[in-house]
């Protein structure tokens, strides 16, 4: 499993360190994102609900819709954006595909 710091280091490549006004916020957003998908991803559904509630309690920047697991960091807006917004408009899952064969377009 990847460590949180390794995830942050890889993701911070998209952060402009010379932008002194926004750099701390971006590092914080990427740290929380990395924590969610390294440490917090190993829990069951009940654990995810608890983590979602806790993260929302300590960080009010998440949108109210869905859980914290449904969002990624958008570097351009420096905010949380729903994963579904990454998908092309009108994208639908083909019912003939098995989920184990599905590749989701994330970038």
CORWO-V69783 format. One record per residue. N is the residue number from 1. RES is the residue in three letters. PHI is phi as a letter, one per 40 degrees, with the letter a starting at -180 (NA if undefined). BURIAL is # if it has 16 or more other C-alpha atoms within 10 Angstrom, else .. D_LAST is the distance of its C-alpha to the last C-alpha in Angstrom with 1 decimal. Layout:
n:N res:RES phi:PHI burial:BURIAL d_last:D_LAST
n:N res:RES phi:PHI burial:BURIAL d_last:D_LAST
This chain:
n:1 res:UNK phi:NA burial:. d_last:21.8
n:2 res:UNK phi:c burial:. d_last:20.0
n:3 res:UNK phi:c burial:. d_last:21.9
n:4 res:UNK phi:c burial:# d_last:20.7
n:5 res:UNK phi:c burial:. d_last:21.6
n:6 res:UNK phi:c burial:. d_last:19.5
n:7 res:UNK phi:c burial:# d_last:16.4
n:8 res:UNK phi:c burial:# d_last:17.4
n:9 res:UNK phi:d burial:. d_last:18.2
n:10 res:UNK phi:c burial:. d_last:14.8
n:11 res:UNK phi:c burial:# d_last:13.0
n:12 res:UNK phi:c burial:# d_last:15.8
n:13 res:UNK phi:d burial:. d_last:14.9
n:14 res:UNK phi:c burial:. d_last:13.0
n:15 res:UNK phi:b burial:# d_last:16.4
n:16 res:UNK phi:c burial:. d_last:19.2
n:17 res:UNK phi:c burial:. d_last:22.2
n:18 res:UNK phi:c burial:. d_last:24.6
n:19 res:UNK phi:c burial:. d_last:23.7
n:20 res:UNK phi:c burial:. d_last:26.4
n:21 res:UNK phi:c burial:. d_last:26.2
n:22 res:UNK phi:b burial:. d_last:22.7
n:23 res:UNK phi:d burial:# d_last:22.1
n:24 res:UNK phi:d burial:. d_last:23.9
n:25 res:UNK phi:c burial:. d_last:22.0
n:26 res:UNK phi:c burial:# d_last:18.5
n:27 res:UNK phi:c burial:# d_last:19.8
n:28 res:UNK phi:c burial:. d_last:21.2
n:29 res:UNK phi:c burial:# d_last:18.1
n:30 res:UNK phi:c burial:# d_last:16.1
n:31 res:UNK phi:c burial:# d_last:19.3
n:32 res:UNK phi:c burial:# d_last:19.5
n:33 res:UNK phi:d burial:# d_last:15.9
n:34 res:UNK phi:c burial:# d_last:16.6
n:35 res:UNK phi:c burial:# d_last:20.0
n:36 res:UNK phi:c burial:# d_last:18.8
n:37 res:UNK phi:c burial:# d_last:16.6
n:38 res:UNK phi:b burial:# d_last:19.2
n:39 res:UNK phi:c burial:. d_last:22.7
n:40 res:UNK phi:c burial:# d_last:22.3
n:41 res:UNK phi:c burial:. d_last:20.4
n:42 res:UNK phi:c burial:. d_last:23.6
n:43 res:UNK phi:b burial:. d_last:25.7
n:44 res:UNK phi:c burial:. d_last:26.7
n:45 res:UNK phi:d burial:. d_last:26.4
n:46 res:UNK phi:c burial:. d_last:29.3
n:47 res:UNK phi:c burial:. d_last:28.0
n:48 res:UNK phi:c burial:# d_last:24.7
n:49 res:UNK phi:c burial:. d_last:26.9
n:50 res:UNK phi:c burial:. d_last:28.9
n:51 res:UNK phi:c burial:# d_last:26.0
n:52 res:UNK phi:d burial:# d_last:24.5
n:53 res:UNK phi:c burial:. d_last:28.0
n:54 res:UNK phi:c burial:. d_last:28.5
n:55 res:UNK phi:c burial:# d_last:25.3
n:56 res:UNK phi:c burial:# d_last:26.1
n:57 res:UNK phi:c burial:. d_last:29.6
n:58 res:UNK phi:c burial:. d_last:28.8
n:59 res:UNK phi:b burial:. d_last:25.9
n:60 res:UNK phi:c burial:. d_last:26.2
n:61 res:UNK phi:c burial:. d_last:22.9
n:62 res:UNK phi:c burial:# d_last:21.1
n:63 res:UNK phi:c burial:. d_last:21.4
n:64 res:UNK phi:c burial:. d_last:24.1
n:65 res:UNK phi:c burial:. d_last:22.3
n:66 res:UNK phi:f burial:. d_last:21.3
n:67 res:UNK phi:b burial:# d_last:21.0
n:68 res:UNK phi:c burial:# d_last:19.2
n:69 res:UNK phi:c burial:# d_last:17.1
n:70 res:UNK phi:c burial:. d_last:15.4
n:71 res:UNK phi:b burial:# d_last:13.8
n:72 res:UNK phi:b burial:# d_last:11.3
n:73 res:UNK phi:c burial:# d_last:12.2
n:74 res:UNK phi:c burial:. d_last:11.4
n:75 res:UNK phi:c burial:# d_last:12.7
n:76 res:UNK phi:c burial:. d_last:14.1
n:77 res:UNK phi:c burial:. d_last:16.1
n:78 res:UNK phi:f burial:. d_last:16.7
n:79 res:UNK phi:a burial:# d_last:16.7
n:80 res:UNK phi:c burial:# d_last:15.5
n:81 res:UNK phi:b burial:# d_last:13.4
n:82 res:UNK phi:c burial:# d_last:13.4
n:83 res:UNK phi:d burial:. d_last:10.6
n:84 res:UNK phi:c burial:. d_last:11.9
n:85 res:UNK phi:c burial:. d_last:11.1
n:86 res:UNK phi:c burial:. d_last:7.4
n:87 res:UNK phi:c burial:. d_last:9.0
n:88 res:UNK phi:c burial:. d_last:10.8
n:89 res:UNK phi:d burial:. d_last:14.4
n:90 res:UNK phi:g burial:. d_last:16.8
n:91 res:UNK phi:c burial:. d_last:14.5
n:92 res:UNK phi:b burial:. d_last:16.9
n:93 res:UNK phi:c burial:. d_last:17.4
n:94 res:UNK phi:c burial:. d_last:19.8
n:95 res:UNK phi:c burial:. d_last:22.8
n:96 res:UNK phi:c burial:. d_last:23.8
n:97 res:UNK phi:c burial:. d_last:20.9
n:98 res:UNK phi:c burial:. d_last:21.7
n:99 res:UNK phi:c burial:. d_last:19.3
n:100 res:UNK phi:c burial:. d_last:19.5
n:101 res:UNK phi:c burial:. d_last:18.1
n:102 res:UNK phi:c burial:. d_last:15.2
n:103 res:UNK phi:b burial:. d_last:11.6
n:104 res:UNK phi:c burial:. d_last:9.2
n:105 res:UNK phi:c burial:. d_last:5.9
n:106 res:UNK phi:b burial:. d_last:3.8
n:107 res:UNK phi:b burial:. d_last:0.0
